[in-house]
Amino acid sequence: MGKVLGISGSPVPNSNTDILVKTILEATDADQDFVKLSDINVAPCRACKKCAYTNECVVDDDFKWLSKMVLDADAIVIGTPVMYASASGFTKAFIERLWSLRHVKLLTQGKIGATAVVGWVSTEDVARWLNQVMMISGFDLVGSVVGNGTPGCFTCGPGEHCKYSIWNSANGRYEMLKILSEDNPEVTAQTKGIEEIIHNQENIYEGYLEELPDNEPLKSPNYRILKCISVKDQPETMEKAREIGRNIAAKLNPG
């Protein structure tokens, strides 16, 4: 039957990242464990290299038992939210610590791997990085799913009227680049990139964020948050997660 380990790098309770990782796990119909990195203590790698001959990290924290779960699992699913265009710090620390299992023997060689990334920009870039890390670590990568998530500005409190909220920051940079592009044609490409972000933003936030009539994005923003964004409302994303789970099951039980 095999054993599957799901790891979420999201600090948000019952987050979209959690949902995607658990959806993959459930679709495997295998023995499974789920670990939320924000609930335990896994520090970044100290680069002491004391693991080089033993494949055991000497840092005394929860990676000691988590690494044993990694080695015991036949398949690993790693999920992360996108924070500042990168993986979360929890995810990055865990990935760094996997280095201890790599030296000489590459103890993760041949394990099945899958990834889940949730955000609203840079999701494909983060997914590409995470996939590459897993493949370099010897995982047989069977799939990756990307979903749209809820920006922190939806839940922080003052986001509806904040000039620096995520839905206003792109507009602000766009206005600045438009001014610069008048004297510098090289900035035009960046301006087009911001236009694409704003366009994608409008599609992602449709039904979740309402712009009110007296809104002035860069001066006096006025929006209404209708509801948080859930991957459960993204049928293609959820089906992709289930498909990855089925792919893992097929690998665990060939023929």
Secondary structure per residue as TSV (DSSP state, phi and psi in degrees):
chain	resnum	aa	ss	phi	psi
A	1	M	-	360.0	-41.2
A	2	G	-	87.3	165.1
A	3	K	E	-126.0	136.3
A	4	V	E	-120.0	133.7
A	5	L	E	-113.4	123.2
A	6	G	E	-105.4	133.5
A	7	I	E	-127.9	124.6
A	8	S	E	-111.7	131.3
A	9	G	-	-98.0	16.2
A	10	S	-	-91.8	132.8
A	11	P	-	-84.3	-5.7
A	12	V	S	-82.4	129.6
A	13	P	T	-60.2	136.0
A	14	N	T	49.4	45.5
A	15	S	-	-75.3	169.5
A	16	N	H	-60.5	-36.9
A	17	T	H	-63.0	-45.4
A	18	D	H	-55.5	-45.4
A	19	I	H	-60.8	-46.0
A	20	L	H	-65.8	-43.9
A	21	V	H	-61.8	-45.6
A	22	K	H	-67.0	-34.2
A	23	T	H	-63.9	-41.2
A	24	I	H	-62.5	-46.6
A	25	L	H	-57.9	-48.3
A	26	E	H	-62.2	-33.8
A	27	A	H	-74.3	-13.3
A	28	T	H	-77.7	-24.2
A	29	D	T	54.9	33.7
A	30	A	S	-114.9	171.6
A	31	D	E	-60.8	133.8
A	32	Q	E	-143.9	150.0
A	33	D	E	-130.4	147.9
A	34	F	E	-127.7	130.0
A	35	V	E	-125.0	128.5
A	36	K	E	-101.5	113.2
A	37	L	G	-60.9	-29.1
A	38	S	G	-72.2	-12.6
A	39	D	G	-89.8	-7.9
A	40	I	S	-127.4	-175.8
A	41	N	-	-120.1	102.1
A	42	V	-	-125.5	106.3
A	43	A	-	-82.0	164.7
A	44	P	-	-65.4	161.8
A	45	C	-	-63.1	138.6
A	46	R	-	-92.5	-2.7
A	47	A	-	56.8	32.0
A	48	C	-	-79.5	-20.9
A	49	K	-	65.4	17.5
A	50	K	T	-72.8	-8.9
A	51	C	T	-87.6	-3.2
A	52	A	T	-58.1	-37.2
A	53	Y	T	-102.9	-10.8
A	54	T	T	-114.3	-17.5
A	55	N	S	58.9	25.6
A	56	E	-	-126.8	124.0
A	57	C	-	-73.1	137.7
A	58	V	-	-90.5	-8.8
A	59	V	S	-66.2	128.2
A	60	D	-	-89.3	84.4
A	61	D	S	-148.4	-163.3
A	62	D	T	-73.1	-7.8
A	63	F	H	-66.2	-21.9
A	64	K	H	-56.7	-48.3
A	65	W	H	-85.0	-28.4
A	66	L	H	-67.0	-37.4
A	67	S	H	-62.6	-33.8
A	68	K	H	-68.1	-35.7
A	69	M	H	-66.0	-39.0
A	70	V	H	-60.7	-46.7
A	71	L	H	-68.2	-29.4
A	72	D	H	-80.1	-20.5
A	73	A	-	-82.9	148.8
A	74	D	S	-89.9	-24.8
A	75	A	E	-140.8	143.1
A	76	I	E	-124.7	130.4
A	77	V	E	-115.4	120.1
A	78	I	E	-113.3	127.3
A	79	G	E	-122.1	144.3
A	80	T	E	-144.6	145.4
A	81	P	E	-81.7	161.5
A	82	V	E	-92.5	122.9
A	83	M	E	-127.2	120.4
A	84	Y	T	51.4	48.5
A	85	A	T	62.7	24.7
A	86	S	E	-146.1	174.6
A	87	A	E	-67.4	157.4
A	88	S	-	-63.9	157.5
A	89	G	H	-60.8	-35.3
A	90	F	H	-62.4	-45.0
A	91	T	H	-65.2	-45.1
A	92	K	H	-62.0	-42.5
A	93	A	H	-61.6	-43.9
A	94	F	H	-62.1	-45.5
A	95	I	H	-60.2	-43.7
A	96	E	H	-58.3	-41.2
A	97	R	H	-71.8	-20.4
A	98	L	G	-63.5	-14.9
A	99	W	G	-57.6	-32.2
A	100	S	G	-63.9	-23.1
A	101	L	G	-91.2	-0.8
A	102	R	T	-92.3	-35.5
A	103	H	T	-52.5	128.3
A	104	V	T	60.9	-54.1
A	105	K	T	-92.9	-22.0
A	106	L	-	46.4	73.0
A	107	L	T	-67.0	-16.2
A	108	T	T	-92.8	2.7
A	109	Q	T	-57.7	128.6
A	110	G	T	88.7	-9.1
A	111	K	-	-71.7	151.4
A	112	I	E	-81.1	140.1
A	113	G	E	-132.9	152.2
A	114	A	E	-153.1	156.1
A	115	T	E	-133.3	155.2
A	116	A	E	-138.3	129.6
A	117	V	E	-129.4	134.5
A	118	V	E	-127.1	129.9
A	119	G	E	-177.0	-162.9
A	120	W	S	-129.3	-20.5
A	121	V	S	-136.9	158.3
A	122	S	S	63.6	12.4
A	123	T	H	-63.4	-42.4
A	124	E	H	-65.9	-37.5
A	125	D	H	-64.8	-44.0
A	126	V	H	-67.0	-41.0
A	127	A	H	-62.2	-41.6
A	128	R	H	-62.2	-43.3
A	129	W	H	-62.3	-47.8
A	130	L	H	-64.4	-39.8
A	131	N	H	-63.1	-42.5
A	132	Q	H	-63.5	-41.7
A	133	V	H	-59.6	-44.4
A	134	M	H	-66.9	-40.2
A	135	M	H	-67.5	-39.8
A	136	I	H	-63.0	-30.7
A	137	S	T	-82.4	7.0
A	138	G	T	91.8	2.9
A	139	F	-	-73.0	144.0
A	140	D	E	-87.9	96.5
A	141	L	E	-77.3	120.8
A	142	V	E	-106.6	-6.4
A	143	G	E	171.2	159.1
A	144	S	E	-144.4	135.0
A	145	V	E	-122.5	140.0
A	146	V	E	-123.0	131.3
A	147	G	E	-129.8	160.3
A	148	N	E	-86.6	137.7
A	149	G	-	-123.0	-179.1
A	150	T	-	-89.9	117.3
A	151	P	-	-62.1	150.2
A	152	G	G	-58.6	-25.3
A	153	C	G	-65.5	-17.8
A	154	F	G	-72.1	-26.5
A	155	T	T	-120.2	-3.1
A	156	C	S	-75.9	-23.9
A	157	G	S	120.3	-69.3
A	158	P	G	-87.7	9.3
A	159	G	G	-56.7	-33.3
A	160	E	G	-62.4	-26.9
A	161	H	G	-122.0	19.4
A	162	C	-	-95.0	127.2
A	163	K	T	-67.2	-18.5
A	164	Y	T	-107.8	14.3
A	165	S	S	-63.3	161.7
A	166	I	H	-61.5	-31.9
A	167	W	H	-80.3	-13.2
A	168	N	H	-98.7	-25.4
A	169	S	H	-63.9	-39.5
A	170	A	H	-64.9	-40.4
A	171	N	H	-62.5	-41.0
A	172	G	H	-63.1	-44.7
A	173	R	H	-66.5	-35.0
A	174	Y	H	-63.8	-44.7
A	175	E	H	-63.4	-39.4
A	176	M	H	-65.5	-43.7
A	177	L	H	-67.4	-33.5
A	178	K	H	-61.5	-41.1
A	179	I	H	-65.8	-44.5
A	180	L	H	-66.8	-34.3
A	181	S	H	-69.4	-18.2
A	182	E	T	-63.9	-30.7
A	183	D	T	-110.5	-4.8
A	184	N	-	-141.5	97.2
A	185	P	G	-59.1	-24.4
A	186	E	G	-66.6	-20.2
A	187	V	G	-78.9	-15.8
A	188	T	H	-56.4	-41.0
A	189	A	H	-61.5	-40.2
A	190	Q	H	-65.0	-38.7
A	191	T	H	-61.3	-42.3
A	192	K	H	-64.8	-36.3
A	193	G	H	-62.9	-41.6
A	194	I	H	-67.1	-37.0
A	195	E	H	-59.7	-39.8
A	196	E	H	-65.8	-40.7
A	197	I	H	-61.8	-46.0
A	198	I	H	-61.7	-41.0
A	199	H	H	-63.1	-46.6
A	200	N	H	-63.2	-37.4
A	201	Q	H	-60.0	-43.8
A	202	E	H	-60.9	-39.0
A	203	N	H	-69.6	-42.3
A	204	I	H	-66.1	-40.6
A	205	Y	H	-86.9	-4.6
A	206	E	T	-60.5	124.3
A	207	G	T	88.5	-7.3
A	208	Y	T	-114.8	-29.6
A	209	L	E	-134.8	128.0
A	210	E	E	-111.7	126.4
A	211	E	E	-84.3	123.4
A	212	L	-	-84.0	156.1
A	213	P	T	-56.0	-36.1
A	214	D	T	-91.8	19.5
A	215	N	-	-70.8	132.0
A	216	E	B	-125.8	95.8
A	217	P	T	-47.1	-44.3
A	218	L	T	-98.5	-3.2
A	219	K	T	-119.5	-57.0
A	220	S	B	-138.0	75.7
A	221	P	-	-64.8	143.2
A	222	N	-	-149.3	102.1
A	223	Y	E	-126.4	166.2
A	224	R	E	-126.2	123.7
A	225	I	E	-83.5	119.2
A	226	L	-	-85.5	-43.0
A	227	K	-	-169.2	162.9
A	228	C	-	-75.5	156.2
A	229	I	-	-84.9	129.1
A	230	S	-	-123.8	136.8
A	231	V	G	-65.7	-19.1
A	232	K	G	-65.4	-20.9
A	233	D	G	-92.7	10.9
A	234	Q	-	-118.7	84.4
A	235	P	H	-53.9	-41.8
A	236	E	H	-66.2	-37.5
A	237	T	H	-66.6	-45.2
A	238	M	H	-64.5	-40.6
A	239	E	H	-67.3	-35.6
A	240	K	H	-62.0	-41.5
A	241	A	H	-62.8	-44.3
A	242	R	H	-64.3	-37.1
A	243	E	H	-62.4	-41.5
A	244	I	H	-62.6	-41.5
A	245	G	H	-59.5	-41.8
A	246	R	H	-66.6	-35.7
A	247	N	H	-63.1	-40.1
A	248	I	H	-63.5	-43.9
A	249	A	H	-59.8	-40.7
A	250	A	H	-64.3	-37.0
A	251	K	H	-70.4	-37.1
A	252	L	H	-71.4	-29.8
A	253	N	S	-129.9	67.5
A	254	P	-	-64.0	140.4
A	255	G	-	77.2	360.0
